[in-house]
Amino acid sequence: MSVPHPYWLRDNCPCADCRDPRGGQKLFRIGDLPDGLTAVETAEDAAGLTVRWSDGHRSHYPAGWDAPAGPDERTEHAKRLWQAADFARGLPEADWAAYLADPEERTAVLAAVLRSGFALLRGVPAEERRVLRVARSFGYVRETNYGELFDVRVEPDPANLAFTSAAIAPHTDNPYRDPVPTLQLLHCLRNDCAGGDSGLVDGFRAAALLREQDPAAFAVLARTPVPFRYRDRGTELTAERPLIGLDPRGAIREVRFNDRSTRTAALSALDPAELDAFYAAYRRFAAIVLRPELRLDFRLAPGDCLVLDNTRLLHARTAFEPGDGTGGHRHLQGCYADLDSLSSTLAVLRRGTAVLDELEALFEGEGSGEYLGEAVTLAAHMLQAAALARAAGAPPALVAAALLHDIGHFRGSGRELMAGTDNRHGESAAARLAPYFPPAVTEPVRLHVEAKRYLCTAEPGYADRLSPASVHTLAVQGGPMTPDEAAAFAAHPFGADAVTVRRWDEAAKDPSAPIPSFAEFRPLLMESMHQSAFAPPRR
């Protein structure tokens, strides 16, 4: 068979010699590949493509590995462009407690921010600085000259019109920054004044309407850099960007629109005809942004936290009446964050769902087979171990380790062990789990075989309690440790956890014990995966 471009194919070799199995980073540079690289031998079947290269390297490409990527998730092609009526049945929202507790709820909220540009969390405690907790639930706070958070309320000496009671027209925040904060969060602490309702406009929809109705005006705004500027006593920020930003293929990727911060005096370098075209296009776009049917109005109540895409949505508010003359009764706290961390968290959550689906299928399929001659199935053994861990009040990571400790026996490798070949199933299981779980899960899994060898040396009588199958595999796996090996194992940071998993492992062979379902552990497993992305595991 003919091979696609050899350098492209070899550059994408997925083997462990070419890519780090944890992060997928390449272990070679493109210049390391030899000149004149060719495919010497190829074989393709349902499992994928195998290639032997002219330099002796062998690559295997699983079926479907080269599926084309979808559209850039930051562009209009990956978005739901909307107008106000599209939310007649309700806003994309969730309860804060459910969002924290349920990975599927969290997935839905973050997906709504990417797809529709915003989501509303209800019931976030109306306490100062809570908005930072919301941002850190999916990413990192972007600190600016306003600090890590800012208060949106009437100030006696405002440096920004946002800190007055005036109406604010639809706009994006901080267009004078490079890069602009891509997410904004606004958490309502109090809102019992007259007025002060919030509004959103889909800037991508407005830009798409301009392109449809006046392509020439759209082209002007997409190619003309507009100067934006902000300054106060301690800050001076400037950026020049088009009002409508496009990707290299011409798709809408960003909108910057803020009448208050433009410094169009700097456009004096344009000739009169160019200025005429710019202002005609600018005014046409501004008129579209103000169309009533595009603006979604709603009122934030205490405990509501709005998360919005600041590169896409324009936000606004109506004027309000200060309630007591000293700052009024409308108080929001806000902060900035970025879409890349939200997208990352969402991808990890979705990847976790796919991984758990795969593991559950293994438990229900191959896991129903015999377990190394024991009186229980492989799946029943692991589920019993997890049940014992849960009953002991173990932390989530250790329950996950107990549940997954023997997945290295799947796909037939357990038969190799019983036949006298060490399948190193602890190491293979840990390697398989490492892209998704933190070391608090993978290290006890990796070490649980070594823990058996350790206990046989360190604990008199332990070996006498092993099942016949476990005695057989002990010999294949190296037998009891030497005193030096045992001392090194005892000093390992996860040695104690591995011993704990090992004890549950030995106890989880009771054919009369109740067997929980894999589904019961899915939320715990998802929590463990998510912790690996943004926080150290709880111990």
C-alpha positions as CSV (number, residue, x, y, z in Angstrom):
1,M,0.0,0.0,0.0
2,S,1.1,3.6,-0.5
3,V,2.1,5.5,2.6
4,P,1.0,9.1,3.2
5,H,3.8,11.7,3.4
6,P,6.6,9.8,5.3
7,Y,7.8,12.7,7.4
8,W,4.2,13.6,8.5
9,L,3.5,9.9,9.3
10,R,6.7,9.4,11.2
11,D,6.4,12.7,13.0
12,N,3.2,11.4,14.4
13,C,4.4,8.0,15.6
14,P,2.6,7.3,18.9
15,C,5.1,4.7,20.3
16,A,6.7,5.1,23.7
17,D,10.1,5.7,22.1
18,C,8.7,8.7,20.2
19,R,6.3,10.1,22.7
20,D,6.2,10.4,26.5
21,P,3.2,8.2,27.5
22,R,2.1,10.6,30.2
23,G,1.8,13.9,28.4
24,G,2.2,12.8,24.8
25,Q,5.2,15.2,24.2
26,K,7.6,14.2,21.5
27,L,10.9,12.7,22.5
28,F,12.7,13.7,19.3
29,R,13.2,16.8,17.2
30,I,12.1,16.9,13.6
31,G,15.8,17.3,12.6
32,D,16.6,14.0,14.2
33,L,14.8,12.1,11.4
34,P,17.1,11.0,8.6
35,D,17.2,12.4,5.1
36,G,15.5,10.3,2.5
37,L,13.2,8.6,5.1
38,T,11.0,5.9,3.4
39,A,8.6,3.2,4.5
40,V,10.2,-0.2,3.9
41,E,7.3,-2.4,4.9
42,T,3.7,-1.7,5.7
43,A,0.7,-3.8,6.9
44,E,-2.8,-2.6,7.5
45,D,-5.8,-4.4,9.1
46,A,-8.7,-3.5,11.3
47,A,-6.4,-2.7,14.2
48,G,-4.5,0.0,12.3
49,L,-1.4,0.5,10.2
50,T,2.1,-0.8,11.0
51,V,5.1,0.6,9.3
52,R,8.8,-0.4,9.3
53,W,11.0,2.6,8.3
54,S,14.2,2.8,6.4
55,D,16.1,3.7,9.6
56,G,14.8,0.5,11.3
57,H,12.2,2.1,13.4
58,R,8.8,0.4,13.6
59,S,5.5,2.4,14.1
60,H,2.0,1.3,14.8
61,Y,-0.9,3.7,14.2
62,P,-4.2,2.5,15.7
63,A,-7.3,2.7,13.5
64,G,-8.8,6.2,13.6
65,W,-5.7,7.8,15.0
66,D,-5.7,10.5,12.2
67,A,-9.3,11.6,12.5
68,P,-9.4,15.2,11.5
69,A,-9.8,17.8,14.2
70,G,-13.0,19.7,14.6
71,P,-13.2,23.5,14.2
72,D,-11.2,25.8,16.4
73,E,-13.4,25.9,19.5
74,R,-12.7,29.7,19.8
75,T,-14.2,30.5,16.5
76,E,-17.8,31.0,15.4
77,H,-17.9,27.5,13.8
78,A,-17.8,25.9,17.2
79,K,-20.4,28.3,18.8
80,R,-24.1,28.5,19.1
81,L,-24.8,32.1,17.8
82,W,-27.9,33.4,19.5
83,Q,-30.4,36.2,20.1
84,A,-32.5,36.8,23.2
85,A,-35.5,34.8,22.1
86,D,-33.4,31.6,22.0
87,F,-33.4,31.6,25.8
88,A,-37.1,32.0,26.2
89,R,-37.2,28.6,28.1
90,G,-34.4,29.6,30.5
91,L,-30.8,30.5,30.8
92,P,-27.9,28.0,30.9
93,E,-27.6,27.7,34.6
94,A,-26.8,25.3,37.5
95,D,-26.9,25.1,41.2
96,W,-23.5,25.8,42.8
97,A,-23.6,22.8,45.1
98,A,-24.6,20.5,42.3
99,Y,-21.9,22.0,40.1
100,L,-19.3,21.2,42.7
101,A,-20.6,17.7,43.5
102,D,-21.5,16.3,40.1
103,P,-18.8,16.2,37.3
104,E,-21.6,15.9,34.7
105,E,-23.2,19.1,35.9
106,R,-19.8,20.8,35.9
107,T,-19.2,19.6,32.3
108,A,-22.6,21.0,31.2
109,V,-21.8,24.4,32.7
110,L,-18.4,24.7,31.2
111,A,-19.6,23.5,27.8
112,A,-22.3,26.2,27.9
113,V,-19.7,28.9,28.4
114,L,-17.8,27.6,25.4
115,R,-20.9,27.0,23.2
116,S,-23.2,29.9,24.2
117,G,-20.6,32.2,25.7
118,F,-22.0,32.3,29.2
119,A,-23.5,30.3,32.1
120,L,-25.1,31.3,35.4
121,L,-24.3,29.6,38.7
122,R,-27.1,30.0,41.3
123,G,-26.6,29.7,45.0
124,V,-23.0,30.7,45.3
125,P,-22.8,32.0,48.9
126,A,-23.1,35.8,48.8
127,E,-19.8,36.3,50.6
128,E,-16.8,38.4,49.7
129,R,-14.1,36.8,47.6
130,R,-16.3,33.8,46.7
131,V,-16.0,34.7,43.0
132,L,-12.3,33.6,43.3
133,R,-13.5,30.2,44.4
134,V,-15.7,30.0,41.3
135,A,-12.8,30.9,39.0
136,R,-10.5,28.4,40.6
137,S,-13.1,25.6,40.2
138,F,-12.0,25.4,36.5
139,G,-8.9,27.5,36.2
140,Y,-6.8,30.3,37.4
141,V,-7.5,34.0,38.3
142,R,-6.0,36.6,36.0
143,E,-4.7,39.4,38.2
144,T,-4.8,42.9,36.8
145,N,-4.2,46.5,37.9
146,Y,-7.6,46.1,39.6
147,G,-6.2,43.3,41.8
148,E,-7.2,39.7,41.8
149,L,-10.8,40.8,42.2
150,F,-12.8,44.1,41.9
151,D,-16.0,45.5,43.3
152,V,-18.7,46.8,41.0
153,R,-20.5,49.4,43.0
154,V,-20.9,53.1,43.3
155,E,-17.5,54.6,44.3
156,P,-17.1,58.2,45.6
157,D,-14.1,58.9,43.2
158,P,-14.6,56.4,40.3
159,A,-11.7,55.7,37.9
160,N,-14.1,53.8,35.6
161,L,-17.8,54.4,34.7
162,A,-18.5,50.9,35.8
163,F,-18.1,52.2,39.4
164,T,-21.0,54.6,39.0
165,S,-24.8,54.1,38.9
166,A,-25.0,55.1,35.2
167,A,-26.3,52.8,32.5
168,I,-23.5,51.0,30.7
169,A,-24.0,50.1,27.0
170,P,-23.0,46.7,25.6
171,H,-19.2,46.3,25.6
172,T,-16.3,43.9,26.1
173,D,-14.0,44.5,29.0
174,N,-10.4,45.5,29.0
175,P,-9.9,45.9,25.2
176,Y,-6.8,47.9,26.0
177,R,-5.0,44.8,27.3
178,D,-2.8,42.5,25.2
179,P,-3.8,39.8,25.7
180,V,-7.3,40.6,26.8
181,P,-8.8,38.6,29.7
182,T,-10.9,36.0,27.9
183,L,-13.3,35.3,30.8
184,Q,-15.1,37.6,33.2
185,L,-16.9,36.5,36.3
186,L,-19.5,38.7,38.1
187,H,-20.9,37.5,41.5
188,C,-23.9,39.3,43.0
189,L,-23.6,40.1,46.7
190,R,-26.5,42.5,46.9
191,N,-29.0,43.9,44.4
192,D,-32.0,45.5,46.0
193,C,-31.9,48.9,44.2
194,A,-34.2,50.2,41.5
195,G,-32.7,49.2,38.2
196,G,-29.3,47.7,37.7
197,D,-30.5,44.8,35.5
198,S,-27.8,42.9,33.5
199,G,-27.7,42.4,29.7
200,L,-25.8,40.3,27.2
201,V,-25.3,40.5,23.5
202,D,-23.7,37.8,21.4
203,G,-21.0,39.8,19.6
204,F,-20.3,36.9,17.2
205,R,-24.0,37.0,16.1
206,A,-23.8,40.7,15.7
207,A,-20.6,40.4,13.6
208,A,-22.1,37.6,11.5
209,L,-25.2,39.9,10.8
210,L,-22.9,42.7,9.7
211,R,-21.0,40.3,7.4
212,E,-24.4,39.1,6.0
213,Q,-25.9,42.5,5.5
214,D,-22.8,44.6,4.6
215,P,-19.8,42.5,3.7
216,A,-17.7,45.6,2.9
217,A,-18.3,47.1,6.3
218,F,-17.4,43.8,7.9
219,A,-14.1,43.6,6.0
220,V,-13.2,47.2,7.1
221,L,-13.7,46.4,10.8
222,A,-11.8,43.1,10.4
223,R,-8.7,44.8,8.9
224,T,-8.5,48.2,10.7
225,P,-6.5,48.2,13.9
226,V,-8.4,50.3,16.5
227,P,-6.4,51.9,19.4
228,F,-7.8,51.2,22.9
229,R,-6.4,53.0,25.9
230,Y,-6.9,53.1,29.7
231,R,-5.0,55.2,32.2
232,D,-5.3,56.3,35.8
233,R,-2.8,57.5,38.3
234,G,-0.9,54.3,38.4
235,T,-1.7,52.6,35.1
236,E,-1.4,53.2,31.4
237,L,-2.5,50.4,29.0
238,T,-2.8,50.4,25.2
239,A,-3.6,47.9,22.5
240,E,-4.4,48.1,18.8
241,R,-6.7,45.4,17.5
242,P,-9.6,45.3,15.0
243,L,-13.1,45.4,16.4
244,I,-13.7,42.0,14.7
245,G,-10.8,39.5,14.9
246,L,-10.6,36.7,12.4
247,D,-8.6,33.4,12.4
248,P,-6.3,32.7,9.4
249,R,-9.3,31.1,7.5
250,G,-11.5,34.1,8.0
251,A,-13.8,32.8,10.8
252,I,-14.8,35.2,13.5
253,R,-12.7,34.6,16.6
254,E,-12.8,37.7,18.7
255,V,-14.9,40.9,19.2
256,R,-13.5,44.0,20.9
257,F,-16.1,46.6,21.3
258,N,-15.9,49.4,23.9
259,D,-16.9,52.9,22.9
260,R,-15.6,54.3,26.2
261,S,-12.0,53.0,25.6
262,T,-11.4,53.7,21.9
263,R,-8.8,56.3,21.1
264,T,-9.7,56.9,17.5
265,A,-7.7,60.1,17.3
266,A,-4.8,57.8,16.5
267,L,-6.6,56.9,13.3
268,S,-5.6,60.2,11.8
269,A,-3.1,58.3,9.6
270,L,-6.0,57.0,7.5
271,D,-6.9,59.0,4.5
272,P,-10.4,60.6,4.4
273,A,-11.9,57.9,2.3
274,E,-10.6,55.2,4.7
275,L,-12.0,57.2,7.7
276,D,-15.3,57.5,5.9
277,A,-15.4,53.7,5.4
278,F,-14.3,53.0,9.0
279,Y,-16.9,55.3,10.6
280,A,-19.7,54.0,8.4
281,A,-18.8,50.4,9.3
282,Y,-18.3,51.3,13.0
283,R,-21.7,53.0,13.2
284,R,-23.4,50.2,11.3
285,F,-21.9,47.6,13.7
286,A,-22.8,49.7,16.8
287,A,-26.4,49.9,15.5
288,I,-26.6,46.1,15.2
289,V,-25.2,45.6,18.7
290,L,-28.0,47.8,20.1
291,R,-30.8,45.9,18.4
292,P,-33.4,45.0,21.1
293,E,-33.9,41.5,19.8
294,L,-30.2,40.7,20.3
295,R,-30.0,41.8,23.9
296,L,-30.8,39.2,26.6
297,D,-31.8,41.0,29.8
298,F,-32.0,39.5,33.3
299,R,-31.5,40.4,36.9
300,L,-28.8,39.0,39.1
301,A,-29.9,38.1,42.6
302,P,-27.6,37.6,45.6
303,G,-25.7,34.4,45.1
304,D,-25.8,34.4,41.3
305,C,-22.5,34.2,39.6
306,L,-22.2,35.0,35.8
307,V,-19.4,33.5,33.8
308,L,-19.0,35.0,30.4
309,D,-16.7,34.9,27.4
310,N,-15.1,38.3,27.2
311,T,-13.8,37.8,23.7
312,R,-17.3,37.2,22.4
313,L,-20.2,38.5,24.6
314,L,-20.9,42.2,25.2
315,H,-22.3,42.8,28.6
316,A,-24.4,45.8,29.8
317,R,-26.5,47.1,32.6
318,T,-29.3,49.5,33.1
319,A,-29.0,52.6,35.3
320,F,-29.9,52.2,39.0
321,E,-30.8,54.4,41.9
322,P,-28.4,54.4,44.8
323,G,-30.4,53.4,47.9
324,D,-28.7,55.3,50.7
325,G,-26.4,57.9,49.1
326,T,-23.3,56.1,50.2
327,G,-22.8,53.6,47.5
328,G,-26.2,52.1,46.9
329,H,-27.5,48.6,47.2
330,R,-26.0,47.0,44.1
331,H,-22.8,45.2,44.8
332,L,-21.1,42.7,42.5
333,Q,-17.6,41.3,42.9
334,G,-15.8,40.3,39.8
335,C,-12.6,38.8,38.6
336,Y,-11.0,37.7,35.3
337,A,-9.8,34.3,34.1
338,D,-9.0,32.7,30.8
339,L,-10.7,30.3,28.4
340,D,-7.7,28.1,27.9
341,S,-7.9,26.8,31.5
342,L,-11.7,26.4,31.3
343,S,-11.3,24.5,28.0
344,S,-8.6,22.3,29.6
345,T,-10.8,21.4,32.5
346,L,-13.7,20.6,30.2
347,A,-11.5,18.4,28.1
348,V,-10.2,16.6,31.1
349,L,-13.8,16.0,32.3
350,R,-14.9,14.7,28.9
351,R,-11.8,12.6,28.6
352,G,-12.5,11.2,32.1
353,T,-16.0,10.3,31.0
354,A,-14.7,8.4,28.0
355,V,-12.0,6.6,30.1
356,L,-14.6,5.6,32.7
357,D,-16.9,4.3,30.0
358,E,-14.0,2.2,28.7
359,L,-13.2,0.9,32.2
360,E,-16.8,0.1,33.0
361,A,-17.1,-1.8,29.8
362,L,-14.0,-3.8,30.8
363,F,-15.4,-4.6,34.2
364,E,-18.7,-5.7,32.7
365,G,-17.1,-7.7,29.9
366,E,-13.7,-9.2,30.4
367,G,-14.0,-8.6,34.2
368,S,-16.7,-11.2,34.4
369,G,-14.1,-13.9,33.7
370,E,-12.1,-15.9,36.2
371,Y,-9.5,-14.3,38.4
372,L,-6.2,-16.3,38.5
373,G,-8.0,-19.4,39.9
374,E,-9.7,-17.5,42.8
375,A,-13.3,-18.1,43.8
376,V,-14.4,-14.7,42.5
377,T,-14.2,-13.0,39.1
378,L,-11.7,-10.3,38.3
379,A,-14.3,-7.5,38.4
380,A,-15.8,-8.8,41.7
381,H,-12.4,-8.9,43.2
382,M,-11.6,-5.2,42.4
383,L,-15.1,-4.0,43.3
384,Q,-14.8,-5.8,46.7
385,A,-11.5,-4.2,47.3
386,A,-13.0,-0.8,46.6
387,A,-15.9,-1.5,48.9
388,L,-13.5,-2.4,51.7
389,A,-11.6,0.8,51.1
390,R,-14.8,2.8,51.2
391,A,-16.0,1.1,54.3
392,A,-12.7,2.0,56.0
393,G,-13.2,5.7,55.3
394,A,-10.2,5.9,52.9
395,P,-9.7,9.1,50.9
396,P,-11.0,9.1,47.3
397,A,-7.6,8.5,45.8
398,L,-7.0,5.4,47.8
399,V,-10.5,4.0,47.1
400,A,-9.8,4.6,43.4
401,A,-6.5,2.7,43.7
402,A,-8.2,-0.2,45.4
403,L,-10.8,-0.3,42.6
404,L,-8.3,-0.1,39.7
405,H,-5.3,-2.0,41.1
406,D,-5.6,-5.1,38.9
407,I,-6.6,-3.6,35.6
408,G,-3.2,-4.7,34.4
409,H,-4.7,-8.2,34.3
410,F,-7.2,-7.2,31.6
411,R,-6.7,-8.2,28.0
412,G,-5.4,-11.7,28.9
413,S,-2.2,-10.8,30.7
414,G,-3.3,-12.6,33.8
415,R,-2.9,-15.9,32.0
416,E,0.7,-15.1,31.4
417,L,1.3,-14.6,35.1
418,M,-0.4,-18.0,35.9
419,A,1.7,-19.6,33.2
420,G,4.9,-18.5,34.9
421,T,5.7,-15.1,33.2
422,D,5.6,-12.0,35.4
423,N,3.2,-9.7,33.5
424,R,4.2,-6.7,35.7
425,H,0.5,-5.8,36.0
426,G,1.0,-3.2,38.7
427,E,3.4,-1.2,36.4
428,S,1.2,-1.7,33.3
429,A,-1.9,-0.6,35.2
430,A,-0.2,2.5,36.6
431,A,1.1,3.5,33.1
432,R,-2.4,3.1,31.7
433,L,-3.9,5.3,34.4
434,A,-1.2,7.9,34.6
435,P,-2.6,10.2,31.9
436,Y,-5.8,10.5,33.8
437,F,-5.1,10.1,37.6
438,P,-2.6,11.6,40.0
439,P,0.2,9.7,41.7
440,A,-2.0,9.3,44.8
441,V,-3.9,6.8,42.7
442,T,-1.3,5.4,40.3
443,E,1.6,4.8,42.8
444,P,-0.3,2.5,45.2
445,V,-1.5,0.6,42.1
446,R,2.1,0.4,40.7
447,L,3.4,-0.8,44.0
448,H,0.7,-3.2,45.2
449,V,2.7,-6.2,43.9
450,E,5.8,-5.0,45.7
451,A,3.7,-4.5,48.8
452,K,3.0,-8.3,48.8
453,R,6.7,-9.1,48.6
454,Y,7.4,-6.5,51.3
455,L,4.8,-7.9,53.7
456,C,6.1,-11.4,53.3
457,T,9.4,-10.1,54.7
458,A,8.3,-7.5,57.2
459,E,5.3,-9.2,58.8
460,P,5.7,-12.7,60.3
461,G,2.9,-15.0,59.3
462,Y,1.7,-12.9,56.4
463,A,2.8,-15.4,53.7
464,D,0.9,-18.2,55.5
465,R,-2.4,-16.3,54.9
466,L,-2.0,-16.0,51.2
467,S,-4.3,-17.9,48.9
468,P,-2.8,-20.7,46.8
469,A,-3.0,-18.6,43.7
470,S,-1.3,-15.7,45.5
471,V,1.5,-18.0,46.7
472,H,2.0,-19.1,43.1
473,T,2.2,-15.6,41.7
474,L,4.5,-14.5,44.5
475,A,7.1,-16.9,43.3
476,V,6.8,-15.6,39.7
477,Q,6.9,-12.0,40.9
478,G,10.3,-12.3,42.7
479,G,9.4,-13.8,46.1
480,P,9.8,-12.1,49.5
481,M,12.0,-9.0,49.5
482,T,15.5,-8.9,50.9
483,P,15.9,-6.8,54.0
484,D,17.5,-4.0,52.0
485,E,14.7,-4.1,49.5
486,A,12.1,-4.0,52.3
487,A,13.8,-1.0,53.9
488,A,13.8,0.9,50.6
489,F,10.1,0.1,50.1
490,A,9.2,1.2,53.6
491,A,10.8,4.6,52.9
492,H,8.8,5.1,49.7
493,P,6.3,8.0,49.9
494,F,3.5,5.8,48.8
495,G,4.7,2.6,50.4
496,A,2.2,2.7,53.2
497,D,-0.7,3.4,50.8
498,A,0.4,0.4,48.7
499,V,0.4,-1.8,51.8
500,T,-3.1,-0.7,52.7
501,V,-4.3,-1.5,49.1
502,R,-2.5,-4.8,49.4
503,R,-4.5,-5.8,52.5
504,W,-7.8,-5.0,50.8
505,D,-6.5,-6.9,47.8
506,E,-6.0,-10.1,49.9
507,A,-9.3,-9.7,51.6
508,A,-11.4,-9.1,48.5
509,K,-11.8,-12.7,47.4
510,D,-15.0,-13.6,49.2
511,P,-17.6,-15.2,46.9
512,S,-20.3,-14.5,49.4
513,A,-19.6,-10.8,49.9
514,P,-21.9,-8.2,48.3
515,I,-20.6,-6.7,45.1
516,P,-21.2,-3.0,44.4
517,S,-21.5,-1.8,40.8
518,F,-18.8,0.1,39.0
519,A,-21.3,3.0,38.5
520,E,-21.3,3.7,42.2
521,F,-17.6,4.7,42.0
522,R,-17.8,6.9,38.9
523,P,-18.3,10.2,40.8
524,L,-15.3,9.4,43.1
525,L,-13.1,8.4,40.1
526,M,-14.1,11.6,38.3
527,E,-13.3,13.7,41.3
528,S,-9.9,12.1,41.6
529,M,-9.1,12.8,38.0
530,H,-10.3,16.5,38.3
531,Q,-8.1,17.0,41.4
532,S,-5.1,15.9,39.4
533,A,-5.7,18.9,37.1
534,F,-6.1,21.7,39.6
535,A,-5.3,20.7,43.1
536,P,-3.2,18.3,45.1
537,P,-5.3,15.2,46.1
538,R,-7.0,15.4,49.5
539,R,-5.3,13.0,51.9
